[in-house]
Amino acid sequence: MSETTSPTSSPGSADAVRIGIVSVSDRASTGVYEDQGLPALRDWLTRALKNPITFKSRLIPDDEAQISAALIELVDAGCSLVLTTGGTGPSPRDVTPEATLAVAQKTLPGFGEQMRQISLRFVPTAILSRQVAVIRGNSLIINLPGQPKAIQETLEGLKDADGKSIVPGIFAAVPYCVDLIGGPYLETRDEVCKSFRPKSAIRPQV
């Protein structure tokens, strides 16, 4: 498991956070082609969050036992958020949702429903995607699509030419969810993804 720290974060201004990022791919994990999932996740999260981030990353094959083990390891390592990419389609080797549900204590169906709604604006085959989101302990685990463009669209949502939100991305709900399960206070950059919290849950600015 590799670990990196976000280079653009400013320690002291926001809670430090550990985030697990997992790319699931038989071919990328064996070096057949270069993995694009981990760089896409790292880039988007670094742009979207004000928090100092320590990334714990894994590149693993489409193997249910290995995926489940990696998720448990990342949760146990203190990652309050774990994002996976890849392995969510209908083919026999796509087992990321099964591996994720196997370690779940609670499921959050709305995340998968919203991701499919966003992707359906581009391709009808979005209904074949099987992403799930679950809670394990004090950690939120979310399966994301496999392509960098789809990762950004589902996290960030869709905007018009003036930058106004058309369809909210799933990350708008992530900070408050992490609050509710006992995680750190995540602060987003509004120009990338404006998060939503009830007024009672918003931390006063220092």
N, C-alpha and C positions, 0 to 999 in steps of 0.2 A: 504494500500500500504506500503510495507516494503522498507527500504532504507539501503544500505550497501556501504562501501567504499573499493575499491580494496586494499588489504594489501601489495601488492608488488610494487605499484606505488611510484614514487619518486617525490613529489611535488616540483615545481620550474623548473623542467627540460623540461616540456611540458605543453601545455594547459590543464587545468582541463576540464573534460567532464562529462555530465550526460547522462546515457544510460538507457532507459527503456527496461526491459525484461519481456515478458508476456508468460506464459504457459497456453494453452487452453486445458482443459480436464475435462469432466464431472466426471470421476472416481477419478482422482487425487485431484480435488478441493473439493471432499466430503470425502477424506481420505480412499477410497477403496484401493488405493496403493500409494506408495511414488512417488512424482513427480521427474522426472529425467531431465526435460527440463530446469528449471531455473539453477540448478547446472552446467549443460553442457554449457549453454550460459555464465554464469559467469566465469567458468574456462577458456573457450577458449578466451574470450575477455581480461581477465587478462593476459593471456600468449601472446596474439597477439599485444596488445597496450602498448606503453610506457607512455601514458597519465595517470595521476591520474584519476580514475574513481569513480563516485558515481552511484551506481546501484539503480534504483527504480523498484521493482519487483512486479508482480501481478500473482496470480494463480486463474484462473476463469473458469467457466463451458463453454460448447459449446453453448453459447447464443449470438446471433448476437448483440442485444442491449447492453449487458454488455461488449462485446469485443469492440464495437465502442466507448462506454463511456470511457473504460480504455485507449484506444489509444488517445482520445482527452485529457484526464486528464494528461497523460504522456507528450504529446506535450506541453500543457499549463504549465506544471511544469518545462519546460526548457530542456527536453531531446532532444538533437539534433539527436539522433539515437534511434530508437525503433525496437527491434527484437521480433517477436512472434514465437512460436513453437507449432505445433499441429493444428488439425482442417482444413487441406487443401486437404483432399481426397474427393471422390465423394459421401460418405454416407450422408443420410439426416441431420445428426447432424453436419457435417463438414461445418461450415459457416464463418471461419476466413477470407477467401478472400472477401466474400460479405461484412463483417463488415469493412474490411480495405478499400475497394473501396468506401464505403459509406462516409468515412471521407476524401477522397482524393481530392486534388486540381490538381495534375498531376500524371500520371502513368508512370512507367519505365519498360516496358515489358522485356527488356533485362535481368534483374535479374532472373525472373522466367524461361526464356528460357535457361539460362546458368545452373541453378540448375537442370533442367530436363536433360540437356545434360550430366552433371556429374553423376547423379543417373542412367541414362540409361546404363552406363558402368557396373552396378551391377545387375539391375533388369529391365525386360521389363515393369513392372507395373509402372515405373517412369512416364510414359505418363499420368497416372491418377492423378498425383499431380497438384495442382492448385495454387501454391504459386504466390503471386503478390508483387510488390514493388511500393510505392507511396510517394509523397511529400505532406506534410501538413505544411504550414507556412515555418519555417526554419528547419523542421525535416524530416528525411528520415525514412520511416517505411518499414520493410521487413518481409514477412512471410517466415519462415524456416520449414523444415521437422520436424517430431515429435520425431525421434530417435536420441540419442546423437551421434552415429557414422555418421549418415547422416548429422547432423548439422555441424560436423567438416569437413566432405568431401566437402559440398557445400560452406562453408565459406573459407576453406583453399585451396581447389583444390586437385589435385592428383599429386603425385611425384613418381619418379622411386626409385630404391634401393639406388641410390647415392644422393637422395634428390633434384634432378633436377625436375623442374615443367613440368608435362605432360599436364595437363589441368588447367588453372587458376581458382581459386575460385572466388566467387563473391565479397569477401571482398577487393580484390585488387583494385576495382573501388570505394569502399565506401568513403575513405578519400577525394578524389577529388570531388566526388559528394557532400559531406558535405561542402567542400570549396565553391562550386558553389552556394549553397543555403544559405550561410551566417553563417555556423556553425563554431566550433572550428577546429583548425589544428590538425588532427589525425595523429599520428606517429606510424607506425607498426614496429614490430621486424621482420627483413627480414627472420630469420630462421623459423619463423612460417608462415608469409604471407607477401610477398613483395608487397607493394602498388605501384600504378603507378600514376604519375602526369606529365604533360608537364613540360619541364625545366623551363618555365616562372612562374610556380606555386609552385616550390620547395622553401621552406623557407631556407635561408642561415643558416648554422650551426654556433652557437655562440661559 
